[in-house]
Amino acid sequence: MTSSAIKTEIPNAESVTVTTDTLRIDLSDGRTISVPLAWFPRHVHATPEERNDWRLIGTGQGVHWEAIDEDVSVSGLLAGQPSGESQTSSEKWLSQRSRA
């Protein structure tokens, strides 16, 4: 038996919608991927204005939120990967945010 590798291309993000409980990204291939906001603790603690202040990076390979210093990649979302931030890092960020 032989096997062949299937070459897949990762689509680009085209638009982003963040609600109080969901991160949704519309992709260039027509799909929409939606994940729980709880996957990204910084978003959970962000204001609606901060959540909606995003920009595409890498020609749509990812999304960046300046105010909360968060990057999310399309490939990571398609692979089902939540934030890779450690709990310690998240707690440190949140405590610094609380002081500001």
N, CA, C and O atoms as a GROMACS GRO file, in nm:
protein
  400
    1MET      N    1   0.085  -0.117   0.000
    1MET     CA    2   0.000   0.000   0.000
    1MET      C    3   0.090   0.124   0.000
    1MET      O    4   0.192   0.129   0.069
    2THR      N    5   0.051   0.219  -0.077
    2THR     CA    6   0.124   0.345  -0.079
    2THR      C    7   0.035   0.455  -0.024
    2THR      O    8  -0.088   0.449  -0.028
    3SER      N    9   0.100   0.552   0.025
    3SER     CA   10   0.024   0.669   0.072
    3SER      C   11   0.088   0.793   0.012
    3SER      O   12   0.209   0.798  -0.011
    4SER      N   13   0.006   0.888  -0.012
    4SER     CA   14   0.059   1.013  -0.065
    4SER      C   15   0.015   1.127   0.025
    4SER      O   16  -0.095   1.127   0.082
    5ALA      N   17   0.102   1.222   0.037
    5ALA     CA   18   0.070   1.338   0.119
    5ALA      C   19  -0.031   1.425   0.045
    5ALA      O   20  -0.020   1.447  -0.076
    6ILE      N   21  -0.125   1.474   0.119
    6ILE     CA   22  -0.223   1.565   0.061
    6ILE      C   23  -0.176   1.707   0.093
    6ILE      O   24  -0.158   1.743   0.209
    7LYS      N   25  -0.158   1.783  -0.011
    7LYS     CA   26  -0.114   1.920   0.009
    7LYS      C   27  -0.236   2.007   0.032
    7LYS      O   28  -0.327   2.014  -0.051
    8THR      N   29  -0.237   2.073   0.145
    8THR     CA   30  -0.348   2.162   0.176
    8THR      C   31  -0.296   2.304   0.191
    8THR      O   32  -0.188   2.328   0.246
    9GLU      N   33  -0.373   2.396   0.143
    9GLU     CA   34  -0.338   2.536   0.159
    9GLU      C   35  -0.427   2.596   0.266
    9GLU      O   36  -0.548   2.572   0.270
   10ILE      N   37  -0.366   2.673   0.351
   10ILE     CA   38  -0.441   2.738   0.458
   10ILE      C   39  -0.503   2.865   0.401
   10ILE      O   40  -0.432   2.950   0.346
   11PRO      N   41  -0.635   2.880   0.414
   11PRO     CA   42  -0.699   3.003   0.365
   11PRO      C   43  -0.661   3.122   0.452
   11PRO      O   44  -0.612   3.104   0.564
   12ASN      N   45  -0.683   3.240   0.402
   12ASN     CA   46  -0.656   3.361   0.477
   12ASN      C   47  -0.781   3.411   0.547
   12ASN      O   48  -0.893   3.387   0.502
   13ALA      N   49  -0.760   3.480   0.657
   13ALA     CA   50  -0.870   3.547   0.725
   13ALA      C   51  -0.909   3.669   0.643
   13ALA      O   52  -0.823   3.737   0.586
   14GLU      N   53  -1.038   3.695   0.636
   14GLU     CA   54  -1.086   3.814   0.566
   14GLU      C   55  -1.159   3.911   0.657
   14GLU      O   56  -1.149   4.033   0.640
   15SER      N   57  -1.231   3.858   0.754
   15SER     CA   58  -1.298   3.945   0.851
   15SER      C   59  -1.313   3.872   0.983
   15SER      O   60  -1.306   3.749   0.990
   16VAL      N   61  -1.332   3.950   1.088
   16VAL     CA   62  -1.336   3.897   1.224
   16VAL      C   63  -1.456   3.956   1.297
   16VAL      O   64  -1.485   4.075   1.285
   17THR      N   65  -1.524   3.872   1.372
   17THR     CA   66  -1.632   3.916   1.459
   17THR      C   67  -1.608   3.854   1.596
   17THR      O   68  -1.587   3.734   1.608
   18VAL      N   69  -1.610   3.939   1.699
   18VAL     CA   70  -1.592   3.889   1.835
   18VAL      C   71  -1.714   3.932   1.916
   18VAL      O   72  -1.746   4.050   1.925
   19THR      N   73  -1.781   3.833   1.976
   19THR     CA   74  -1.895   3.860   2.062
   19THR      C   75  -1.853   3.834   2.206
   19THR      O   76  -1.735   3.811   2.233
   20THR      N   77  -1.946   3.836   2.297
   20THR     CA   78  -1.913   3.811   2.438
   20THR      C   79  -1.872   3.666   2.464
   20THR      O   80  -1.815   3.636   2.568
   21ASP      N   81  -1.902   3.577   2.369
   21ASP     CA   82  -1.868   3.436   2.393
   21ASP      C   83  -1.806   3.363   2.273
   21ASP      O   84  -1.774   3.245   2.284
   22THR      N   85  -1.789   3.432   2.159
   22THR     CA   86  -1.743   3.364   2.038
   22THR      C   87  -1.645   3.450   1.958
   22THR      O   88  -1.662   3.572   1.947
   23LEU      N   89  -1.544   3.383   1.903
   23LEU     CA   90  -1.454   3.445   1.805
   23LEU      C   91  -1.487   3.379   1.672
   23LEU      O   92  -1.478   3.257   1.658
   24ARG      N   93  -1.524   3.462   1.573
   24ARG     CA   94  -1.560   3.409   1.442
   24ARG      C   95  -1.475   3.477   1.336
   24ARG      O   96  -1.463   3.599   1.332
   25ILE      N   97  -1.417   3.394   1.248
   25ILE     CA   98  -1.332   3.446   1.141
   25ILE      C   99  -1.383   3.391   1.009
   25ILE      O  100  -1.396   3.270   0.990
   26ASP      N  101  -1.411   3.483   0.916
   26ASP     CA  102  -1.450   3.446   0.781
   26ASP      C  103  -1.323   3.426   0.699
   26ASP      O  104  -1.234   3.510   0.700
   27LEU      N  105  -1.317   3.314   0.627
   27LEU     CA  106  -1.197   3.276   0.553
   27LEU      C  107  -1.212   3.298   0.403
   27LEU      O  108  -1.324   3.304   0.350
   28SER      N  109  -1.099   3.308   0.336
   28SER     CA  110  -1.098   3.337   0.192
   28SER      C  111  -1.156   3.225   0.108
   28SER      O  112  -1.190   3.248  -0.008
   29ASP      N  113  -1.168   3.105   0.162
   29ASP     CA  114  -1.225   2.994   0.086
   29ASP      C  115  -1.376   2.978   0.107
   29ASP      O  116  -1.436   2.881   0.062
   30GLY      N  117  -1.435   3.076   0.176
   30GLY     CA  118  -1.579   3.073   0.196
   30GLY      C  119  -1.624   3.015   0.329
   30GLY      O  120  -1.740   3.028   0.366
   31ARG      N  121  -1.534   2.951   0.400
   31ARG     CA  122  -1.570   2.895   0.531
   31ARG      C  123  -1.567   3.002   0.638
   31ARG      O  124  -1.505   3.107   0.622
   32THR      N  125  -1.636   2.975   0.746
   32THR     CA  126  -1.631   3.057   0.866
   32THR      C  127  -1.595   2.964   0.980
   32THR      O  128  -1.658   2.859   0.999
   33ILE      N  129  -1.495   3.002   1.056
   33ILE     CA  130  -1.458   2.922   1.172
   33ILE      C  131  -1.498   2.998   1.297
   33ILE      O  132  -1.475   3.119   1.309
   34SER      N  133  -1.559   2.927   1.390
   34SER     CA  134  -1.610   2.988   1.512
   34SER      C  135  -1.560   2.906   1.630
   34SER      O  136  -1.574   2.784   1.633
   35VAL      N  137  -1.501   2.974   1.729
   35VAL     CA  138  -1.449   2.906   1.847
   35VAL      C  139  -1.495   2.980   1.972
   35VAL      O  140  -1.527   3.099   1.966
   36PRO      N  141  -1.498   2.910   2.085
   36PRO     CA  142  -1.538   2.978   2.209
   36PRO      C  143  -1.437   3.086   2.247
   36PRO      O  144  -1.316   3.066   2.236
   37LEU      N  145  -1.486   3.199   2.291
   37LEU     CA  146  -1.398   3.306   2.334
   37LEU      C  147  -1.314   3.262   2.454
   37LEU      O  148  -1.204   3.314   2.475
   38ALA      N  149  -1.364   3.169   2.532
   38ALA     CA  150  -1.291   3.118   2.648
   38ALA      C  151  -1.156   3.058   2.609
   38ALA      O  152  -1.069   3.043   2.695
   39TRP      N  153  -1.137   3.023   2.482
   39TRP     CA  154  -1.008   2.974   2.436
   39TRP      C  155  -0.901   3.081   2.446
   39TRP      O  156  -0.782   3.050   2.446
   40PHE      N  157  -0.942   3.208   2.455
   40PHE     CA  158  -0.849   3.320   2.454
   40PHE      C  159  -0.879   3.411   2.573
   40PHE      O  160  -0.954   3.508   2.560
   41PRO      N  161  -0.821   3.380   2.689
   41PRO     CA  162  -0.853   3.453   2.813
   41PRO      C  163  -0.838   3.605   2.803
   41PRO      O  164  -0.914   3.678   2.867
   42ARG      N  165  -0.744   3.653   2.724
   42ARG     CA  166  -0.730   3.799   2.712
   42ARG      C  167  -0.854   3.860   2.650
   42ARG      O  168  -0.894   3.972   2.685
   43HIS      N  169  -0.914   3.789   2.558
   43HIS     CA  170  -1.038   3.839   2.496
   43HIS      C  171  -1.153   3.840   2.596
   43HIS      O  172  -1.238   3.929   2.593
   44VAL      N  173  -1.156   3.742   2.683
   44VAL     CA  174  -1.262   3.735   2.783
   44VAL      C  175  -1.260   3.860   2.871
   44VAL      O  176  -1.366   3.911   2.909
   45HIS      N  177  -1.140   3.910   2.902
   45HIS     CA  178  -1.124   4.027   2.989
   45HIS      C  179  -1.117   4.158   2.912
   45HIS      O  180  -1.105   4.264   2.974
   46ALA      N  181  -1.124   4.153   2.782
   46ALA     CA  182  -1.116   4.274   2.701
   46ALA      C  183  -1.252   4.344   2.693
   46ALA      O  184  -1.357   4.282   2.711
   47THR      N  185  -1.246   4.472   2.666
   47THR     CA  186  -1.369   4.547   2.644
   47THR      C  187  -1.419   4.519   2.502
   47THR      O  188  -1.341   4.473   2.418
   48PRO      N  189  -1.546   4.545   2.475
   48PRO     CA  190  -1.594   4.528   2.338
   48PRO      C  191  -1.514   4.610   2.237
   48PRO      O  192  -1.489   4.565   2.125
   49GLU      N  193  -1.474   4.730   2.276
   49GLU     CA  194  -1.394   4.814   2.186
   49GLU      C  195  -1.260   4.749   2.155
   49GLU      O  196  -1.215   4.750   2.041
   50GLU      N  197  -1.196   4.692   2.257
   50GLU     CA  198  -1.067   4.624   2.236
   50GLU      C  199  -1.083   4.500   2.149
   50GLU      O  200  -0.999   4.473   2.064
   51ARG      N  201  -1.189   4.426   2.168
   51ARG     CA  202  -1.214   4.306   2.087
   51ARG      C  203  -1.237   4.341   1.941
   51ARG      O  204  -1.200   4.265   1.851
   52ASN      N  205  -1.297   4.456   1.916
   52ASN     CA  206  -1.329   4.495   1.779
   52ASN      C  207  -1.217   4.573   1.711
   52ASN      O  208  -1.230   4.609   1.594
   53ASP      N  209  -1.109   4.599   1.782
   53ASP     CA  210  -0.995   4.672   1.727
   53ASP      C  211  -0.887   4.572   1.685
   53ASP      O  212  -0.788   4.554   1.755
   54TRP      N  213  -0.909   4.508   1.572
   54TRP     CA  214  -0.818   4.405   1.522
   54TRP      C  215  -0.764   4.446   1.385
   54TRP      O  216  -0.817   4.534   1.318
   55ARG      N  217  -0.655   4.377   1.346
   55ARG     CA  218  -0.602   4.395   1.211
   55ARG      C  219  -0.547   4.260   1.163
   55ARG      O  220  -0.499   4.180   1.242
   56LEU      N  221  -0.556   4.239   1.032
   56LEU     CA  222  -0.502   4.117   0.974
   56LEU      C  223  -0.350   4.129   0.968
   56LEU      O  224  -0.297   4.237   0.941
   57ILE      N  225  -0.282   4.019   0.992
   57ILE     CA  226  -0.136   4.016   0.982
   57ILE      C  227  -0.095   3.904   0.887
   57ILE      O  228  -0.168   3.807   0.868
   58GLY      N  229   0.022   3.921   0.826
   58GLY     CA  230   0.070   3.819   0.733
   58GLY      C  231  -0.025   3.794   0.619
   58GLY      O  232  -0.051   3.679   0.583
   59THR      N  233  -0.077   3.899   0.561
   59THR     CA  234  -0.176   3.893   0.452
   59THR      C  235  -0.296   3.802   0.484
   59THR      O  236  -0.351   3.736   0.396
   60GLY      N  237  -0.334   3.802   0.611
   60GLY     CA  238  -0.451   3.725   0.652
   60GLY      C  239  -0.420   3.590   0.714
   60GLY      O  240  -0.511   3.511   0.740
   61GLN      N  241  -0.293   3.562   0.738
   61GLN     CA  242  -0.258   3.436   0.804
   61GLN      C  243  -0.293   3.439   0.951
   61GLN      O  244  -0.300   3.334   1.016
   62GLY      N  245  -0.316   3.557   1.002
   62GLY     CA  246  -0.351   3.571   1.142
   62GLY      C  247  -0.418   3.703   1.168
   62GLY      O  248  -0.438   3.786   1.078
   63VAL      N  249  -0.454   3.721   1.295
   63VAL     CA  250  -0.521   3.843   1.339
   63VAL      C  251  -0.449   3.893   1.464
   63VAL      O  252  -0.409   3.814   1.550
   64HIS      N  253  -0.433   4.025   1.473
   64HIS     CA  254  -0.366   4.086   1.588
   64HIS      C  255  -0.458   4.187   1.654
   64HIS      O  256  -0.525   4.265   1.587
   65TRP      N  257  -0.459   4.184   1.787
   65TRP     CA  258  -0.530   4.282   1.868
   65TRP      C  259  -0.426   4.358   1.949
   65TRP      O  260  -0.368   4.304   2.043
   66GLU      N  261  -0.401   4.482   1.913
   66GLU     CA  262  -0.296   4.564   1.975
   66GLU      C  263  -0.321   4.587   2.123
   66GLU      O  264  -0.231   4.568   2.205
   67ALA      N  265  -0.440   4.628   2.159
   67ALA     CA  266  -0.470   4.669   2.297
   67ALA      C  267  -0.452   4.556   2.398
   67ALA      O  268  -0.421   4.581   2.515
   68ILE      N  269  -0.472   4.432   2.354
   68ILE     CA  270  -0.458   4.319   2.448
   68ILE      C  271  -0.338   4.232   2.414
   68ILE      O  272  -0.318   4.126   2.474
   69ASP      N  273  -0.258   4.277   2.318
   69ASP     CA  274  -0.135   4.207   2.279
   69ASP      C  275  -0.161   4.059   2.250
   69ASP      O  276  -0.098   3.971   2.309
   70GLU      N  277  -0.254   4.033   2.160
   70GLU     CA  278  -0.294   3.895   2.126
   70GLU      C  279  -0.285   3.873   1.976
   70GLU      O  280  -0.329   3.957   1.897
   71ASP      N  281  -0.227   3.761   1.938
   71ASP     CA  282  -0.223   3.717   1.799
   71ASP      C  283  -0.290   3.580   1.790
   71ASP      O  284  -0.268   3.494   1.876
   72VAL      N  285  -0.370   3.561   1.688
   72VAL     CA  286  -0.437   3.433   1.663
   72VAL      C  287  -0.411   3.396   1.518
   72VAL      O  288  -0.433   3.477   1.427
   73SER      N  289  -0.364   3.273   1.495
   73SER     CA  290  -0.337   3.229   1.358
   73SER      C  291  -0.453   3.147   1.304
   73SER      O  292  -0.520   3.074   1.377
   74VAL      N  293  -0.475   3.161   1.174
   74VAL     CA  294  -0.579   3.082   1.108
   74VAL      C  295  -0.544   2.933   1.118
   74VAL      O  296  -0.631   2.851   1.146
   75SER      N  297  -0.418   2.899   1.095
   75SER     CA  298  -0.380   2.757   1.100
   75SER      C  299  -0.403   2.698   1.239
   75SER      O  300  -0.444   2.583   1.250
   76GLY      N  301  -0.377   2.775   1.343
   76GLY     CA  302  -0.403   2.728   1.479
   76GLY      C  303  -0.551   2.704   1.505
   76GLY      O  304  -0.589   2.604   1.565
   77LEU      N  305  -0.633   2.796   1.458
   77LEU     CA  306  -0.778   2.779   1.475
   77LEU      C  307  -0.828   2.657   1.400
   77LEU      O  308  -0.909   2.579   1.451
   78LEU      N  309  -0.780   2.640   1.276
   78LEU     CA  310  -0.823   2.524   1.197
   78LEU      C  311  -0.777   2.392   1.260
   78LEU      O  312  -0.841   2.289   1.242
   79ALA      N  313  -0.666   2.398   1.334
   79ALA     CA  314  -0.616   2.278   1.402
   79ALA      C  315  -0.684   2.258   1.537
   79ALA      O  316  -0.658   2.158   1.606
   80GLY      N  317  -0.772   2.351   1.576
   80GLY     CA  318  -0.842   2.338   1.704
   80GLY      C  319  -0.759   2.374   1.823
   80GLY      O  320  -0.782   2.322   1.932
   81GLN      N  321  -0.661   2.463   1.806
   81GLN     CA  322  -0.571   2.500   1.915
   81GLN      C  323  -0.617   2.627   1.984
   81GLN      O  324  -0.626   2.733   1.921
   82PRO      N  325  -0.645   2.618   2.114
   82PRO     CA  326  -0.676   2.739   2.189
   82PRO      C  327  -0.547   2.817   2.217
   82PRO      O  328  -0.439   2.777   2.173
   83SER      N  329  -0.558   2.926   2.289
   83SER     CA  330  -0.441   3.007   2.323
   83SER      C  331  -0.333   2.921   2.386
   83SER      O  332  -0.362   2.834   2.468
   84GLY      N  333  -0.210   2.946   2.347
   84GLY     CA  334  -0.097   2.872   2.405
   84GLY      C  335  -0.039   2.942   2.526
   84GLY      O  336   0.062   2.898   2.581
   85GLU      N  337  -0.102   3.052   2.568
   85GLU     CA  338  -0.050   3.128   2.681
   85GLU      C  339  -0.066   3.049   2.810
   85GLU      O  340  -0.171   2.990   2.835
   86SER      N  341   0.038   3.050   2.891
   86SER     CA  342   0.031   2.979   3.020
   86SER      C  343  -0.060   3.054   3.117
   86SER      O  344  -0.085   3.173   3.101
   87GLN      N  345  -0.109   2.983   3.214
   87GLN     CA  346  -0.195   3.044   3.314
   87GLN      C  347  -0.118   3.152   3.391
   87GLN      O  348  -0.174   3.256   3.426
   88THR      N  349   0.009   3.126   3.419
   88THR     CA  350   0.092   3.223   3.490
   88THR      C  351   0.104   3.353   3.410
   88THR      O  352   0.090   3.462   3.466
   89SER      N  353   0.130   3.341   3.280
   89SER     CA  354   0.140   3.459   3.195
   89SER      C  355   0.008   3.534   3.189
   89SER      O  356   0.004   3.656   3.196
   90SER      N  357  -0.100   3.460   3.175
   90SER     CA  358  -0.233   3.521   3.168
   90SER      C  359  -0.265   3.596   3.297
   90SER      O  360  -0.318   3.707   3.293
   91GLU      N  361  -0.234   3.536   3.410
   91GLU     CA  362  -0.260   3.600   3.539
   91GLU      C  363  -0.174   3.725   3.557
   91GLU      O  364  -0.221   3.825   3.612
   92LYS      N  365  -0.049   3.720   3.512
   92LYS     CA  366   0.040   3.835   3.521
   92LYS      C  367  -0.016   3.949   3.435
   92LYS      O  368  -0.021   4.063   3.480
   93TRP      N  369  -0.058   3.917   3.313
   93TRP     CA  370  -0.116   4.018   3.224
   93TRP      C  371  -0.240   4.080   3.287
   93TRP      O  372  -0.258   4.202   3.284
   94LEU      N  373  -0.325   3.996   3.344
   94LEU     CA  374  -0.449   4.045   3.404
   94LEU      C  375  -0.419   4.134   3.524
   94LEU      O  376  -0.486   4.236   3.542
   95SER      N  377  -0.322   4.099   3.608
   95SER     CA  378  -0.290   4.183   3.724
   95SER      C  379  -0.232   4.318   3.681
   95SER      O  380  -0.260   4.419   3.744
   96GLN      N  381  -0.151   4.319   3.575
   96GLN     CA  382  -0.097   4.446   3.524
   96GLN      C  383  -0.209   4.530   3.465
   96GLN      O  384  -0.207   4.653   3.476
   97ARG      N  385  -0.301   4.466   3.403
   97ARG     CA  386  -0.415   4.535   3.343
   97ARG      C  387  -0.503   4.599   3.450
   97ARG      O  388  -0.553   4.710   3.432
   98SER      N  389  -0.520   4.528   3.560
   98SER     CA  390  -0.604   4.577   3.670
   98SER      C  391  -0.545   4.702   3.733
   98SER      O  392  -0.619   4.788   3.782
   99ARG      N  393  -0.412   4.714   3.732
   99ARG     CA  394  -0.344   4.828   3.792
   99ARG      C  395  -0.349   4.952   3.703
   99ARG      O  396  -0.331   5.064   3.750
  100ALA      N  397  -0.372   4.930   3.574
  100ALA     CA  398  -0.369   5.043   3.480
  100ALA      C  399  -0.493   5.128   3.486
  100ALA      O  400  -0.504   5.226   3.413
   0.00000   0.00000   0.00000
